[in-house]
Amino acid sequence: MAATYNNLYLDARRALKAAGSDNAQLEAQELLSFAAKKNRQELFRDMALYASPAVAEQFEALMKRRLAGEPVAYLVGEWDFYGLSLDISPDVLVPRDDTEILARQAIERVQGYSGEVRVLDLCAGSGCVGLAIAKNCPDAKVLLGDISEGALRICRQNTRRNGLTAQVSSCQVDALEKPSAALWDFDVIAANPPYIPTGDLDGLEVAKFEPRLALDGGTDGLDFYRAITEKWVSTLRPGGWLLCEVGIGQVGKVEELFARCGLREIQSYQDTGDIWRVVEGRLER
């Protein structure tokens, strides 16, 4: 039996809510818009119309995958972050609201400089943090660094998509290794490294679909913070800032690592759920 867009939407929202989605309304709209090849405004305009059998069939297939746990961003191939529309693939983590705290603080630090500012987005993934910095800081020259070729491909797509090729470049780097001599003199390094302890991954929903390479932080989840503070702080200019997103319960240990490598003015910031999410520190002048 034919169904209107409104009926499809309401049934999907109900199913997503029953499955425990915190954003059932948004997810139902995104998936139905994608299946119907309509933007949000067009979908709202046509809610009373009947969907074609082809649209209804594709929407049902998308809903089945979503209810099995696959992220909406992978299903539609894009997601929004800090006012930017980004291409997303299973090679990168889905950008989350929590990471906007890292972007916000990094933007604030970059805006504290006058003239050209050199920024490194380390463990860049989709490039969401570095691109948000470039978009909001016209004088910033941003390097997106990641070990994954798939992630770097998405970084380059997102740089072009958002018209930031004059400000942003990408290169392959391993955050666990000492940087090459070509990587130096950054004013700000922002990093959202893998921070989930290896032993916790198998029990987490996020690990079923999102890249393990971007999640696995080693035995205690702190491998990347140790490497960054031991090997990458030397690439900062005197007075430069290091900012890292951290996992639940890691803030104290990461603050200690920051202090041990000579960073000062160490501060931490909470996300919207009151979880300590970002640690920053400054290299002495």
Secondary structure as the mmCIF struct_conf table of DSSP 4:
data_model
#
loop_
_struct_conf.conf_type_id
_struct_conf.id
_struct_conf.beg_label_comp_id
_struct_conf.beg_label_asym_id
_struct_conf.beg_label_seq_id
_struct_conf.end_label_comp_id
_struct_conf.end_label_asym_id
_struct_conf.end_label_seq_id
STRN STRN1 THR A 4 THR A 4
HELX_RH_AL_P HELX_RH_AL_P1 TYR A 5 ALA A 18
TURN_TY1_P TURN_TY1_P1 ALA A 19 GLY A 20
TURN_TY1_P TURN_TY1_P2 ASP A 22 ASN A 23
HELX_RH_AL_P HELX_RH_AL_P2 ALA A 24 ALA A 36
TURN_TY1_P TURN_TY1_P3 LYS A 37 LYS A 37
HELX_RH_AL_P HELX_RH_AL_P3 ARG A 40 ARG A 45
TURN_TY1_P TURN_TY1_P4 ASP A 46 ALA A 48
BEND BEND1 LEU A 49 LEU A 49
STRN STRN2 TYR A 50 TYR A 50
HELX_LH_PP_P HELX_LH_PP_P1 ALA A 51 SER A 52
HELX_RH_AL_P HELX_RH_AL_P4 PRO A 53 LEU A 67
TURN_TY1_P TURN_TY1_P5 ALA A 68 GLY A 69
HELX_RH_AL_P HELX_RH_AL_P5 VAL A 72 VAL A 76
TURN_TY1_P TURN_TY1_P6 GLY A 77 GLY A 77
STRN STRN3 GLU A 78 PHE A 81
TURN_TY1_P TURN_TY1_P7 TYR A 82 GLY A 83
STRN STRN4 LEU A 84 ASP A 87
TURN_TY1_P TURN_TY1_P8 PRO A 90 ASP A 91
BEND BEND2 VAL A 92 VAL A 92
HELX_LH_PP_P HELX_LH_PP_P2 LEU A 93 PRO A 95
TURN_TY1_P TURN_TY1_P9 ASP A 97 ASP A 98
HELX_RH_AL_P HELX_RH_AL_P6 THR A 99 VAL A 110
TURN_TY1_P TURN_TY1_P10 GLN A 111 GLY A 112
BEND BEND3 TYR A 113 TYR A 113
BEND BEND4 GLY A 115 GLY A 115
STRN STRN5 VAL A 117 LEU A 122
TURN_TY1_P TURN_TY1_P11 CYS A 123 CYS A 123
TURN_TY1_P TURN_TY1_P12 GLY A 125 SER A 126
BEND BEND5 GLY A 127 GLY A 127
HELX_RH_AL_P HELX_RH_AL_P7 CYS A 128 ASN A 136
TURN_TY1_P TURN_TY1_P13 PRO A 138 ASP A 139
STRN STRN6 ALA A 140 ASP A 146
BEND BEND6 ILE A 147 ILE A 147
HELX_RH_AL_P HELX_RH_AL_P8 GLU A 149 ARG A 161
TURN_TY1_P TURN_TY1_P14 ASN A 162 GLY A 163
TURN_TY1_P TURN_TY1_P15 THR A 165 GLN A 167
STRN STRN7 VAL A 168 GLN A 172
TURN_TY1_P TURN_TY1_P16 ALA A 175 LEU A 176
BEND BEND7 GLU A 177 GLU A 177
HELX_LH_PP_P HELX_LH_PP_P3 LYS A 178 SER A 180
TURN_TY1_P TURN_TY1_P17 ALA A 181 ALA A 182
BEND BEND8 LEU A 183 LEU A 183
STRN STRN8 PHE A 186 ALA A 191
STRN STRN9 ILE A 196 ILE A 196
HELX_RH_3T_P HELX_RH_3T_P1 THR A 198 GLY A 203
TURN_TY1_P TURN_TY1_P18 GLU A 205 GLU A 205
HELX_RH_AL_P HELX_RH_AL_P9 VAL A 206 PHE A 209
BEND BEND9 GLU A 210 GLU A 210
HELX_RH_3T_P HELX_RH_3T_P2 ARG A 212 ALA A 214
TURN_TY1_P TURN_TY1_P19 LEU A 215 LEU A 215
STRN STRN10 ASP A 216 ASP A 216
TURN_TY1_P TURN_TY1_P20 THR A 219 ASP A 220
BEND BEND10 GLY A 221 GLY A 221
HELX_RH_AL_P HELX_RH_AL_P10 ASP A 223 ALA A 227
HELX_RH_PI_P HELX_RH_PI_P1 ILE A 228 TRP A 232
HELX_RH_3T_P HELX_RH_3T_P3 VAL A 233 THR A 235
STRN STRN11 LEU A 236 GLU A 245
TURN_TY1_P TURN_TY1_P21 ILE A 248 GLY A 249
HELX_RH_AL_P HELX_RH_AL_P11 VAL A 251 ARG A 260
TURN_TY1_P TURN_TY1_P22 CYS A 261 GLY A 262
STRN STRN12 LEU A 263 GLN A 270
TURN_TY1_P TURN_TY1_P23 THR A 272 GLY A 273
BEND BEND11 ASP A 274 ASP A 274
STRN STRN13 TRP A 276 LEU A 283
#
